[in-house]
């Protein structure tokens, strides 16, 4: 279903539809991120800054808020906020994105503290550069993205979407039952150097 995660009404409707269709929600992955252009805080407008936060941060807040009551009623669950390696380290001309992803990591920690007693685990998942459409926006084509961004990772390559999906599956599963409030880096060693 389509959902603008920056809209409280739409997030509530999405949660209600999910509950009516599946009976309960046990896992929520907040992965929405808006397209944002490169720029320092002098280059981007206040509206552009606000849009990044409305989708990247407020969207995770609103979706979590819409789903938590049913997750609590079902006896617990796992919430995974997709952050980024750029939530831990900065990159040139990425002020809005870096700041929003840092906020997502802190949101996961704060929610983990607040909801551990309700058997809700909340973690962040921070990928490095992954071969998705977002890289095409930055680099124009995947060959350029591989050539320029790949060597920034210790493994000398970009991540694959399936690698991030496997990490999210781990965080959602009972195999991660002792993990909450963590930021799981799957960044090919990007933040190591």
C-alpha positions as YAML, in Angstrom:
chain: A
units: angstrom
residues:
- id: 1
  name: UNK
  ca: [0.00, 0.00, 0.00]
- id: 2
  name: UNK
  ca: [1.10, 3.57, -0.50]
- id: 3
  name: UNK
  ca: [1.89, 5.58, 2.62]
- id: 4
  name: UNK
  ca: [3.41, 9.03, 3.07]
- id: 5
  name: UNK
  ca: [5.23, 8.40, 6.33]
- id: 6
  name: UNK
  ca: [5.38, 12.12, 7.05]
- id: 7
  name: UNK
  ca: [1.58, 12.11, 7.42]
- id: 8
  name: UNK
  ca: [0.16, 10.97, 10.75]
- id: 9
  name: UNK
  ca: [-3.19, 10.12, 9.15]
- id: 10
  name: UNK
  ca: [-1.55, 7.95, 6.49]
- id: 11
  name: UNK
  ca: [0.69, 6.11, 8.99]
- id: 12
  name: UNK
  ca: [-2.31, 5.36, 11.20]
- id: 13
  name: UNK
  ca: [-4.25, 4.09, 8.16]
- id: 14
  name: UNK
  ca: [-1.33, 1.89, 7.08]
- id: 15
  name: UNK
  ca: [-1.05, 0.40, 10.56]
- id: 16
  name: UNK
  ca: [-4.80, -0.23, 10.73]
- id: 17
  name: UNK
  ca: [-4.79, -1.90, 7.31]
- id: 18
  name: UNK
  ca: [-1.86, -4.12, 8.32]
- id: 19
  name: UNK
  ca: [-3.57, -5.18, 11.54]
- id: 20
  name: UNK
  ca: [-6.87, -5.90, 9.79]
- id: 21
  name: UNK
  ca: [-5.08, -7.95, 7.13]
- id: 22
  name: UNK
  ca: [-2.57, -9.84, 9.30]
- id: 23
  name: UNK
  ca: [-4.09, -9.69, 12.78]
- id: 24
  name: UNK
  ca: [-1.03, -8.20, 14.45]
- id: 25
  name: UNK
  ca: [2.25, -6.52, 13.66]
- id: 26
  name: UNK
  ca: [5.34, -8.13, 15.16]
- id: 27
  name: UNK
  ca: [8.03, -6.44, 13.05]
- id: 28
  name: UNK
  ca: [8.29, -2.90, 11.73]
- id: 29
  name: UNK
  ca: [11.13, -1.80, 9.46]
- id: 30
  name: UNK
  ca: [11.27, 1.97, 9.04]
- id: 31
  name: UNK
  ca: [13.14, 2.30, 5.76]
- id: 32
  name: UNK
  ca: [11.59, 5.36, 4.14]
- id: 33
  name: UNK
  ca: [14.06, 8.06, 3.11]
- id: 34
  name: UNK
  ca: [13.47, 11.04, 0.89]
- id: 35
  name: UNK
  ca: [15.67, 12.02, -2.01]
- id: 36
  name: UNK
  ca: [17.84, 14.91, -0.92]
- id: 37
  name: UNK
  ca: [20.35, 16.88, -2.88]
- id: 38
  name: UNK
  ca: [23.93, 17.46, -1.88]
- id: 39
  name: UNK
  ca: [24.62, 20.71, -0.10]
- id: 40
  name: UNK
  ca: [25.99, 22.37, 2.98]
- id: 41
  name: UNK
  ca: [23.58, 24.16, 5.29]
- id: 42
  name: UNK
  ca: [24.25, 27.28, 3.21]
- id: 43
  name: UNK
  ca: [23.20, 25.51, 0.01]
- id: 44
  name: UNK
  ca: [19.97, 23.79, 1.03]
- id: 45
  name: UNK
  ca: [16.80, 25.61, 1.94]
- id: 46
  name: UNK
  ca: [14.95, 25.34, 5.22]
- id: 47
  name: UNK
  ca: [12.15, 23.57, 3.31]
- id: 48
  name: UNK
  ca: [14.61, 20.97, 1.95]
- id: 49
  name: UNK
  ca: [16.03, 20.42, 5.46]
- id: 50
  name: UNK
  ca: [12.51, 20.04, 6.87]
- id: 51
  name: UNK
  ca: [11.50, 17.53, 4.19]
- id: 52
  name: UNK
  ca: [14.51, 15.32, 4.96]
- id: 53
  name: UNK
  ca: [13.55, 15.29, 8.65]
- id: 54
  name: UNK
  ca: [9.83, 14.88, 7.93]
- id: 55
  name: UNK
  ca: [10.43, 11.63, 6.05]
- id: 56
  name: UNK
  ca: [13.64, 10.22, 7.53]
- id: 57
  name: UNK
  ca: [13.00, 10.95, 11.23]
- id: 58
  name: UNK
  ca: [9.38, 11.97, 11.76]
- id: 59
  name: UNK
  ca: [8.30, 9.14, 9.45]
- id: 60
  name: UNK
  ca: [9.99, 6.58, 11.71]
- id: 61
  name: UNK
  ca: [8.43, 8.26, 14.74]
- id: 62
  name: UNK
  ca: [4.93, 8.26, 13.22]
- id: 63
  name: UNK
  ca: [5.06, 4.69, 11.90]
- id: 64
  name: UNK
  ca: [6.39, 3.44, 15.23]
- id: 65
  name: UNK
  ca: [3.73, 5.35, 17.12]
- id: 66
  name: UNK
  ca: [1.01, 3.91, 14.87]
- id: 67
  name: UNK
  ca: [2.24, 0.31, 15.22]
- id: 68
  name: UNK
  ca: [3.37, 0.17, 18.87]
- id: 69
  name: UNK
  ca: [-0.08, -0.29, 20.46]
- id: 70
  name: UNK
  ca: [-0.84, -3.40, 18.43]
- id: 71
  name: UNK
  ca: [2.70, -4.71, 18.88]
- id: 72
  name: UNK
  ca: [2.42, -4.28, 22.65]
- id: 73
  name: UNK
  ca: [-1.00, -5.94, 22.66]
- id: 74
  name: UNK
  ca: [0.48, -8.87, 20.70]
- id: 75
  name: UNK
  ca: [3.11, -9.42, 23.40]
- id: 76
  name: UNK
  ca: [6.12, -7.73, 21.81]
- id: 77
  name: UNK
  ca: [8.08, -7.35, 18.66]
- id: 78
  name: UNK
  ca: [11.00, -5.79, 16.86]
- id: 79
  name: UNK
  ca: [11.31, -2.32, 15.38]
- id: 80
  name: UNK
  ca: [14.20, -1.65, 13.02]
- id: 81
  name: UNK
  ca: [15.09, 1.87, 11.95]
- id: 82
  name: UNK
  ca: [17.22, 2.00, 8.81]
- id: 83
  name: UNK
  ca: [19.91, 4.58, 9.52]
- id: 84
  name: UNK
  ca: [23.24, 4.85, 7.68]
- id: 85
  name: UNK
  ca: [26.95, 4.80, 8.24]
- id: 86
  name: UNK
  ca: [26.56, 8.56, 7.72]
- id: 87
  name: UNK
  ca: [24.67, 8.67, 11.02]
- id: 88
  name: UNK
  ca: [28.05, 8.02, 12.66]
- id: 89
  name: UNK
  ca: [30.48, 9.82, 10.36]
- id: 90
  name: UNK
  ca: [30.03, 12.90, 8.23]
- id: 91
  name: UNK
  ca: [30.39, 13.34, 4.50]
- id: 92
  name: UNK
  ca: [30.88, 16.55, 2.53]
- id: 93
  name: UNK
  ca: [27.70, 18.36, 1.47]
- id: 94
  name: UNK
  ca: [25.43, 15.87, 3.27]
- id: 95
  name: UNK
  ca: [24.50, 17.88, 6.39]
- id: 96
  name: UNK
  ca: [20.76, 17.14, 6.31]
- id: 97
  name: UNK
  ca: [21.14, 13.44, 5.56]
- id: 98
  name: UNK
  ca: [23.91, 12.83, 8.10]
- id: 99
  name: UNK
  ca: [22.02, 14.67, 10.81]
- id: 100
  name: UNK
  ca: [18.76, 12.85, 10.11]
- id: 101
  name: UNK
  ca: [20.43, 9.44, 10.21]
- id: 102
  name: UNK
  ca: [22.19, 10.31, 13.47]
- id: 103
  name: UNK
  ca: [18.78, 11.20, 14.87]
- id: 104
  name: UNK
  ca: [17.43, 7.80, 13.77]
- id: 105
  name: UNK
  ca: [20.18, 6.03, 15.72]
- id: 106
  name: UNK
  ca: [19.30, 8.02, 18.84]
- id: 107
  name: UNK
  ca: [15.57, 7.40, 18.30]
- id: 108
  name: UNK
  ca: [16.24, 3.65, 18.34]
- id: 109
  name: UNK
  ca: [18.12, 3.96, 21.63]
- id: 110
  name: UNK
  ca: [15.45, 6.12, 23.26]
- id: 111
  name: UNK
  ca: [12.66, 3.82, 22.12]
- id: 112
  name: UNK
  ca: [14.59, 0.76, 23.31]
- id: 113
  name: UNK
  ca: [14.77, 2.27, 26.79]
- id: 114
  name: UNK
  ca: [11.09, 3.20, 26.80]
- id: 115
  name: UNK
  ca: [9.69, -0.10, 25.47]
- id: 116
  name: UNK
  ca: [11.98, -2.90, 26.70]
- id: 117
  name: UNK
  ca: [9.51, -3.60, 29.52]
- id: 118
  name: UNK
  ca: [6.83, -4.27, 26.90]
- id: 119
  name: UNK
  ca: [9.01, -6.85, 25.12]
- id: 120
  name: UNK
  ca: [9.68, -4.48, 22.23]
- id: 121
  name: UNK
  ca: [13.21, -4.51, 20.83]
- id: 122
  name: UNK
  ca: [14.28, -1.41, 18.90]
- id: 123
  name: UNK
  ca: [17.50, -1.28, 16.90]
- id: 124
  name: UNK
  ca: [19.02, 0.77, 14.12]
- id: 125
  name: UNK
  ca: [20.59, -0.79, 11.04]
- id: 126
  name: UNK
  ca: [23.28, 1.30, 9.36]
- id: 127
  name: UNK
  ca: [24.25, 0.26, 5.84]
- id: 128
  name: UNK
  ca: [27.18, 1.58, 3.88]
- id: 129
  name: UNK
  ca: [26.65, 2.53, 0.24]
- id: 130
  name: UNK
  ca: [24.32, -0.03, -1.33]
- id: 131
  name: UNK
  ca: [23.59, -0.57, -5.01]
- id: 132
  name: UNK
  ca: [20.16, 1.06, -5.11]
- id: 133
  name: UNK
  ca: [18.46, 3.85, -7.01]
- id: 134
  name: UNK
  ca: [19.71, 6.37, -4.43]
- id: 135
  name: UNK
  ca: [23.28, 5.91, -5.68]
- id: 136
  name: UNK
  ca: [22.14, 6.73, -9.21]
- id: 137
  name: UNK
  ca: [20.94, 10.10, -7.90]
- id: 138
  name: UNK
  ca: [24.39, 10.83, -6.49]
- id: 139
  name: UNK
  ca: [26.64, 9.36, -9.18]
- id: 140
  name: UNK
  ca: [24.56, 9.22, -12.37]
- id: 141
  name: UNK
  ca: [25.20, 5.54, -13.08]
- id: 142
  name: UNK
  ca: [26.18, 2.45, -11.11]
- id: 143
  name: UNK
  ca: [29.57, 2.06, -12.79]
- id: 144
  name: UNK
  ca: [30.58, 5.51, -11.53]
- id: 145
  name: UNK
  ca: [29.17, 4.75, -8.08]
- id: 146
  name: UNK
  ca: [31.21, 1.53, -7.93]
- id: 147
  name: UNK
  ca: [34.37, 3.29, -9.09]
- id: 148
  name: UNK
  ca: [34.05, 6.29, -6.74]
- id: 149
  name: UNK
  ca: [32.23, 4.97, -3.65]
- id: 150
  name: UNK
  ca: [33.36, 1.33, -3.66]
- id: 151
  name: UNK
  ca: [36.97, 2.08, -2.60]
- id: 152
  name: UNK
  ca: [35.70, 4.10, 0.39]
- id: 153
  name: UNK
  ca: [34.77, 0.75, 1.97]
- id: 154
  name: UNK
  ca: [37.41, -1.66, 3.32]
- id: 155
  name: UNK
  ca: [35.89, -4.42, 1.22]
- id: 156
  name: UNK
  ca: [36.47, -2.22, -1.84]
- id: 157
  name: UNK
  ca: [32.92, -2.59, -3.12]
- id: 158
  name: UNK
  ca: [29.35, -1.45, -2.65]
- id: 159
  name: UNK
  ca: [26.84, -3.43, -0.65]
- id: 160
  name: UNK
  ca: [24.03, -5.44, -2.21]
- id: 161
  name: UNK
  ca: [20.40, -4.92, -1.12]
- id: 162
  name: UNK
  ca: [20.18, -8.60, -0.13]
- id: 163
  name: UNK
  ca: [23.01, -8.14, 2.38]
- id: 164
  name: UNK
  ca: [21.06, -5.41, 4.17]
- id: 165
  name: UNK
  ca: [17.86, -7.46, 4.00]
- id: 166
  name: UNK
  ca: [19.64, -10.38, 5.69]
- id: 167
  name: UNK
  ca: [20.79, -8.08, 8.50]
- id: 168
  name: UNK
  ca: [17.23, -6.80, 8.96]
- id: 169
  name: UNK
  ca: [15.95, -10.40, 9.05]
- id: 170
  name: UNK
  ca: [18.48, -11.16, 11.78]
- id: 171
  name: UNK
  ca: [17.37, -8.15, 13.85]
- id: 172
  name: UNK
  ca: [13.72, -9.14, 13.40]
- id: 173
  name: UNK
  ca: [14.33, -12.75, 14.41]
- id: 174
  name: UNK
  ca: [14.71, -14.51, 17.74]
- id: 175
  name: UNK
  ca: [18.41, -14.89, 16.91]
- id: 176
  name: UNK
  ca: [18.70, -11.21, 17.94]
- id: 177
  name: UNK
  ca: [16.59, -11.62, 21.08]
- id: 178
  name: UNK
  ca: [19.32, -10.08, 23.28]
- id: 179
  name: UNK
  ca: [19.79, -7.01, 21.04]
- id: 180
  name: UNK
  ca: [18.04, -3.74, 21.70]
- id: 181
  name: UNK
  ca: [19.18, -0.15, 21.52]
- id: 182
  name: UNK
  ca: [21.99, -1.13, 19.16]
- id: 183
  name: UNK
  ca: [23.13, 0.30, 15.85]
- id: 184
  name: UNK
  ca: [24.16, -2.59, 13.64]
- id: 185
  name: UNK
  ca: [26.71, -1.48, 11.06]
- id: 186
  name: UNK
  ca: [26.68, -3.34, 7.75]
- id: 187
  name: UNK
  ca: [28.99, -0.93, 6.01]
- id: 188
  name: UNK
  ca: [31.78, -2.94, 4.42]
- id: 189
  name: UNK
  ca: [34.21, -1.35, 6.87]
- id: 190
  name: UNK
  ca: [33.40, 2.24, 5.80]
- id: 191
  name: UNK
  ca: [33.45, 3.60, 9.38]
- id: 192
  name: UNK
  ca: [36.55, 1.64, 10.37]
- id: 193
  name: UNK
  ca: [38.96, 4.00, 8.64]
...
